[in-house]
Amino acid sequence: MPMLVIGLGNPGGEYARTRHNAGWDCLEELVRQGRFGRERREGQSRVREGSVDGFDVIVARPQTYMNLSGRAGFHLAKKFGVPPSDVVVVHDDIDLPLGRLRLRRGGSAGGQKGVASLIEAWRTADFIRVRIGIGRPEESDQVIDYVLERFRPDERDAIDAATRRAAEAIVAILKDGLEAAMTVFNQAPT
Protein backbone atom coordinates (compact mmCIF):
# COMPACT_ATOMS: atom_id res chain seq x y z
CA MET A 1 0.00 0.00 0.00
CA PRO A 2 1.40 3.46 -0.87
CA MET A 3 1.89 6.13 1.74
CA LEU A 4 -0.67 8.91 1.35
CA VAL A 5 0.76 12.32 2.30
CA ILE A 6 -1.71 15.20 2.45
CA GLY A 7 -0.30 18.71 2.61
CA LEU A 8 -2.69 21.31 3.97
CA GLY A 9 -2.94 24.73 2.38
CA ASN A 10 -5.12 27.05 0.37
CA PRO A 11 -5.41 27.10 -3.44
CA GLY A 12 -4.77 30.23 -5.46
CA GLY A 13 -1.74 32.33 -6.26
CA GLU A 14 -2.47 34.82 -3.50
CA TYR A 15 -1.81 32.06 -0.94
CA ALA A 16 1.37 30.66 -2.51
CA ARG A 17 4.30 30.53 -0.06
CA THR A 18 2.20 31.88 2.82
CA ARG A 19 2.53 30.58 6.37
CA HIS A 20 -0.68 28.54 6.03
CA ASN A 21 0.72 26.77 2.95
CA ALA A 22 3.82 25.35 4.66
CA GLY A 23 2.33 21.87 4.13
CA TRP A 24 2.21 22.43 0.38
CA ASP A 25 5.79 23.73 0.39
CA CYS A 26 6.86 20.50 2.09
CA LEU A 27 5.15 18.42 -0.62
CA GLU A 28 7.07 20.33 -3.29
CA GLU A 29 10.30 19.41 -1.54
CA LEU A 30 9.24 15.76 -1.21
CA VAL A 31 8.47 15.63 -4.93
CA ARG A 32 11.93 17.08 -5.67
CA GLN A 33 13.51 14.28 -3.62
CA GLY A 34 11.65 11.50 -5.44
CA ARG A 35 10.31 10.46 -8.81
CA PHE A 36 6.72 11.48 -9.43
CA GLY A 37 4.31 11.56 -12.32
CA ARG A 38 2.40 14.60 -13.48
CA GLU A 39 -0.02 16.27 -11.13
CA ARG A 40 -3.65 15.40 -11.81
CA ARG A 41 -7.04 16.10 -10.34
CA GLU A 42 -8.52 13.51 -7.99
CA GLY A 43 -11.83 14.57 -6.48
CA GLN A 44 -11.22 17.88 -4.71
CA SER A 45 -7.44 17.51 -4.69
CA ARG A 46 -4.39 17.71 -6.90
CA VAL A 47 -2.33 14.51 -6.60
CA ARG A 48 0.96 13.11 -7.81
CA GLU A 49 1.91 9.45 -7.56
CA GLY A 50 5.49 8.30 -7.45
CA SER A 51 8.23 7.00 -5.22
CA VAL A 52 10.84 8.21 -2.77
CA ASP A 53 13.78 5.96 -1.87
CA GLY A 54 11.91 3.01 -3.41
CA PHE A 55 8.70 3.55 -1.41
CA ASP A 56 5.41 4.25 -3.19
CA VAL A 57 4.01 7.63 -2.23
CA ILE A 58 0.94 9.67 -3.18
CA VAL A 59 1.12 13.38 -2.40
CA ALA A 60 -2.11 15.36 -2.33
CA ARG A 61 -2.98 19.04 -2.09
CA PRO A 62 -6.65 19.55 -1.23
CA GLN A 63 -8.21 22.36 -3.27
CA THR A 64 -11.05 22.94 -0.79
CA TYR A 65 -9.37 25.66 1.28
CA MET A 66 -7.96 24.81 4.67
CA ASN A 67 -11.19 24.74 6.68
CA LEU A 68 -12.78 22.09 4.42
CA SER A 69 -9.76 19.78 4.06
CA GLY A 70 -11.76 16.88 5.50
CA ARG A 71 -13.91 16.61 2.37
CA ALA A 72 -10.86 16.04 0.22
CA GLY A 73 -9.11 13.85 2.80
CA PHE A 74 -12.13 11.56 3.15
CA HIS A 75 -12.28 11.02 -0.61
CA LEU A 76 -8.53 10.44 -0.93
CA ALA A 77 -8.32 7.84 1.84
CA LYS A 78 -11.28 5.97 0.35
CA LYS A 79 -10.08 6.22 -3.27
CA PHE A 80 -6.57 4.94 -2.52
CA GLY A 81 -7.63 2.42 0.14
CA VAL A 82 -5.46 3.98 2.83
CA PRO A 83 -6.93 3.96 6.34
CA PRO A 84 -6.68 7.33 8.12
CA SER A 85 -4.28 5.78 10.65
CA ASP A 86 -1.74 5.36 7.81
CA VAL A 87 -2.14 8.87 6.36
CA VAL A 88 0.52 11.53 6.96
CA VAL A 89 -0.82 15.09 7.18
CA VAL A 90 1.67 17.97 6.87
CA HIS A 91 0.58 21.37 8.12
CA ASP A 92 1.63 24.67 9.68
CA ASP A 93 1.48 25.16 13.44
CA ILE A 94 1.48 28.57 15.16
CA ASP A 95 2.22 26.98 18.53
CA LEU A 96 5.68 25.88 17.40
CA PRO A 97 8.56 28.33 17.00
CA LEU A 98 9.47 29.20 13.42
CA GLY A 99 11.31 26.30 11.82
CA ARG A 100 10.65 23.67 14.50
CA LEU A 101 9.05 20.36 13.58
CA ARG A 102 6.84 18.11 15.65
CA LEU A 103 5.88 14.62 14.51
CA ARG A 104 3.22 12.64 16.28
CA ARG A 105 0.19 10.42 15.90
CA GLY A 106 -3.21 11.54 17.12
CA GLY A 107 -4.11 14.31 19.50
CA SER A 108 -6.36 17.31 19.18
CA ALA A 109 -6.49 19.73 16.26
CA GLY A 110 -4.92 22.41 18.48
CA GLY A 111 -6.89 25.12 16.71
CA GLN A 112 -5.70 24.09 13.24
CA LYS A 113 -8.93 24.14 11.24
CA GLY A 114 -7.69 21.87 8.44
CA VAL A 115 -6.79 19.19 10.98
CA ALA A 116 -10.14 19.68 12.73
CA SER A 117 -11.91 19.16 9.41
CA LEU A 118 -9.99 15.91 8.80
CA ILE A 119 -10.78 14.63 12.31
CA GLU A 120 -14.46 15.34 11.73
CA ALA A 121 -14.53 13.71 8.28
CA TRP A 122 -12.56 10.61 9.27
CA ARG A 123 -14.21 10.39 12.70
CA THR A 124 -10.79 9.77 14.19
CA ALA A 125 -7.76 11.76 15.26
CA ASP A 126 -5.52 8.71 14.80
CA PHE A 127 -3.38 9.85 11.88
CA ILE A 128 0.23 10.97 11.61
CA ARG A 129 0.96 14.70 11.69
CA VAL A 130 4.09 16.48 10.58
CA ARG A 131 3.71 19.95 12.07
CA ILE A 132 5.86 22.81 10.76
CA GLY A 133 6.35 25.70 13.17
CA ILE A 134 5.50 29.11 11.75
CA GLY A 135 5.64 31.03 15.04
CA ARG A 136 2.89 33.08 16.59
CA PRO A 137 1.94 36.71 15.86
CA GLU A 138 2.69 39.29 18.54
CA GLU A 139 -1.01 40.10 18.98
CA SER A 140 -3.44 37.21 19.51
CA ASP A 141 -6.15 38.93 17.46
CA GLN A 142 -3.89 38.90 14.37
CA VAL A 143 -3.81 35.11 13.84
CA ILE A 144 -5.94 35.02 10.68
CA ASP A 145 -3.96 37.74 8.92
CA TYR A 146 -0.69 36.28 10.19
CA VAL A 147 -1.20 32.77 8.77
CA LEU A 148 -2.25 34.19 5.40
CA GLU A 149 0.88 36.37 5.09
CA ARG A 150 4.02 35.41 3.23
CA PHE A 151 7.11 34.84 5.32
CA ARG A 152 9.31 37.87 5.85
CA PRO A 153 12.70 37.79 4.08
CA ASP A 154 14.46 37.28 7.45
CA GLU A 155 12.29 34.16 8.07
CA ARG A 156 12.73 32.60 4.62
CA ASP A 157 15.90 30.59 5.37
CA ALA A 158 14.38 29.08 8.52
CA ILE A 159 11.15 28.01 6.82
CA ASP A 160 12.93 26.65 3.75
CA ALA A 161 15.15 24.56 6.03
CA ALA A 162 12.07 23.40 7.96
CA THR A 163 10.21 22.27 4.84
CA ARG A 164 13.31 20.35 3.70
CA ARG A 165 13.56 18.70 7.14
CA ALA A 166 9.82 17.91 7.06
CA ALA A 167 10.26 16.13 3.72
CA GLU A 168 13.23 14.23 5.20
CA ALA A 169 11.03 13.33 8.19
CA ILE A 170 8.41 11.82 5.89
CA VAL A 171 11.09 9.70 4.21
CA ALA A 172 12.31 8.64 7.67
CA ILE A 173 8.76 7.60 8.61
CA LEU A 174 8.65 5.45 5.46
CA LYS A 175 12.03 3.85 6.12
CA ASP A 176 12.22 3.56 9.90
CA GLY A 177 8.72 4.15 11.27
CA LEU A 178 7.16 7.03 13.17
CA GLU A 179 8.81 6.41 16.55
CA ALA A 180 12.33 6.45 15.11
CA ALA A 181 11.56 9.54 13.02
CA MET A 182 10.16 11.34 16.08
CA THR A 183 13.39 10.72 17.98
CA VAL A 184 15.37 12.51 15.29
CA PHE A 185 13.05 15.22 13.96
CA ASN A 186 11.30 16.38 17.16
CA GLN A 187 14.64 17.77 18.33
CA ALA A 188 15.55 21.38 17.63
CA PRO A 189 17.65 21.69 14.46
CA THR A 190 21.34 22.21 15.09
matplotlib code that plots the C-alpha trace (Angstrom):
import matplotlib.pyplot as plt

x = [0.0, 1.4, 1.9, -0.7, 0.8, -1.7, -0.3, -2.7, -2.9, -5.1, -5.4, -4.8, -1.7, -2.5, -1.8, 1.4, 4.3, 2.2, 2.5, -0.7, 0.7, 3.8, 2.3, 2.2, 5.8, 6.9, 5.2, 7.1, 10.3, 9.2, 8.5, 11.9, 13.5, 11.7, 10.3, 6.7, 4.3, 2.4, 0.0, -3.7, -7.0, -8.5, -11.8, -11.2, -7.4, -4.4, -2.3, 1.0, 1.9, 5.5, 8.2, 10.8, 13.8, 11.9, 8.7, 5.4, 4.0, 0.9, 1.1, -2.1, -3.0, -6.7, -8.2, -11.0, -9.4, -8.0, -11.2, -12.8, -9.8, -11.8, -13.9, -10.9, -9.1, -12.1, -12.3, -8.5, -8.3, -11.3, -10.1, -6.6, -7.6, -5.5, -6.9, -6.7, -4.3, -1.7, -2.1, 0.5, -0.8, 1.7, 0.6, 1.6, 1.5, 1.5, 2.2, 5.7, 8.6, 9.5, 11.3, 10.6, 9.0, 6.8, 5.9, 3.2, 0.2, -3.2, -4.1, -6.4, -6.5, -4.9, -6.9, -5.7, -8.9, -7.7, -6.8, -10.1, -11.9, -10.0, -10.8, -14.5, -14.5, -12.6, -14.2, -10.8, -7.8, -5.5, -3.4, 0.2, 1.0, 4.1, 3.7, 5.9, 6.4, 5.5, 5.6, 2.9, 1.9, 2.7, -1.0, -3.4, -6.2, -3.9, -3.8, -5.9, -4.0, -0.7, -1.2, -2.2, 0.9, 4.0, 7.1, 9.3, 12.7, 14.5, 12.3, 12.7, 15.9, 14.4, 11.1, 12.9, 15.2, 12.1, 10.2, 13.3, 13.6, 9.8, 10.3, 13.2, 11.0, 8.4, 11.1, 12.3, 8.8, 8.6, 12.0, 12.2, 8.7, 7.2, 8.8, 12.3, 11.6, 10.2, 13.4, 15.4, 13.1, 11.3, 14.6, 15.6, 17.6, 21.3]
y = [0.0, 3.5, 6.1, 8.9, 12.3, 15.2, 18.7, 21.3, 24.7, 27.1, 27.1, 30.2, 32.3, 34.8, 32.1, 30.7, 30.5, 31.9, 30.6, 28.5, 26.8, 25.3, 21.9, 22.4, 23.7, 20.5, 18.4, 20.3, 19.4, 15.8, 15.6, 17.1, 14.3, 11.5, 10.5, 11.5, 11.6, 14.6, 16.3, 15.4, 16.1, 13.5, 14.6, 17.9, 17.5, 17.7, 14.5, 13.1, 9.5, 8.3, 7.0, 8.2, 6.0, 3.0, 3.6, 4.2, 7.6, 9.7, 13.4, 15.4, 19.0, 19.6, 22.4, 22.9, 25.7, 24.8, 24.7, 22.1, 19.8, 16.9, 16.6, 16.0, 13.8, 11.6, 11.0, 10.4, 7.8, 6.0, 6.2, 4.9, 2.4, 4.0, 4.0, 7.3, 5.8, 5.4, 8.9, 11.5, 15.1, 18.0, 21.4, 24.7, 25.2, 28.6, 27.0, 25.9, 28.3, 29.2, 26.3, 23.7, 20.4, 18.1, 14.6, 12.6, 10.4, 11.5, 14.3, 17.3, 19.7, 22.4, 25.1, 24.1, 24.1, 21.9, 19.2, 19.7, 19.2, 15.9, 14.6, 15.3, 13.7, 10.6, 10.4, 9.8, 11.8, 8.7, 9.8, 11.0, 14.7, 16.5, 19.9, 22.8, 25.7, 29.1, 31.0, 33.1, 36.7, 39.3, 40.1, 37.2, 38.9, 38.9, 35.1, 35.0, 37.7, 36.3, 32.8, 34.2, 36.4, 35.4, 34.8, 37.9, 37.8, 37.3, 34.2, 32.6, 30.6, 29.1, 28.0, 26.7, 24.6, 23.4, 22.3, 20.3, 18.7, 17.9, 16.1, 14.2, 13.3, 11.8, 9.7, 8.6, 7.6, 5.5, 3.8, 3.6, 4.2, 7.0, 6.4, 6.4, 9.5, 11.3, 10.7, 12.5, 15.2, 16.4, 17.8, 21.4, 21.7, 22.2]
z = [0.0, -0.9, 1.7, 1.3, 2.3, 2.4, 2.6, 4.0, 2.4, 0.4, -3.4, -5.5, -6.3, -3.5, -0.9, -2.5, -0.1, 2.8, 6.4, 6.0, 3.0, 4.7, 4.1, 0.4, 0.4, 2.1, -0.6, -3.3, -1.5, -1.2, -4.9, -5.7, -3.6, -5.4, -8.8, -9.4, -12.3, -13.5, -11.1, -11.8, -10.3, -8.0, -6.5, -4.7, -4.7, -6.9, -6.6, -7.8, -7.6, -7.4, -5.2, -2.8, -1.9, -3.4, -1.4, -3.2, -2.2, -3.2, -2.4, -2.3, -2.1, -1.2, -3.3, -0.8, 1.3, 4.7, 6.7, 4.4, 4.1, 5.5, 2.4, 0.2, 2.8, 3.1, -0.6, -0.9, 1.8, 0.4, -3.3, -2.5, 0.1, 2.8, 6.3, 8.1, 10.6, 7.8, 6.4, 7.0, 7.2, 6.9, 8.1, 9.7, 13.4, 15.2, 18.5, 17.4, 17.0, 13.4, 11.8, 14.5, 13.6, 15.6, 14.5, 16.3, 15.9, 17.1, 19.5, 19.2, 16.3, 18.5, 16.7, 13.2, 11.2, 8.4, 11.0, 12.7, 9.4, 8.8, 12.3, 11.7, 8.3, 9.3, 12.7, 14.2, 15.3, 14.8, 11.9, 11.6, 11.7, 10.6, 12.1, 10.8, 13.2, 11.7, 15.0, 16.6, 15.9, 18.5, 19.0, 19.5, 17.5, 14.4, 13.8, 10.7, 8.9, 10.2, 8.8, 5.4, 5.1, 3.2, 5.3, 5.9, 4.1, 7.4, 8.1, 4.6, 5.4, 8.5, 6.8, 3.8, 6.0, 8.0, 4.8, 3.7, 7.1, 7.1, 3.7, 5.2, 8.2, 5.9, 4.2, 7.7, 8.6, 5.5, 6.1, 9.9, 11.3, 13.2, 16.6, 15.1, 13.0, 16.1, 18.0, 15.3, 14.0, 17.2, 18.3, 17.6, 14.5, 15.1]

ax = plt.figure().add_subplot(projection="3d")
ax.plot(x, y, z, "-o")
ax.set_aspect("equal")
plt.show()
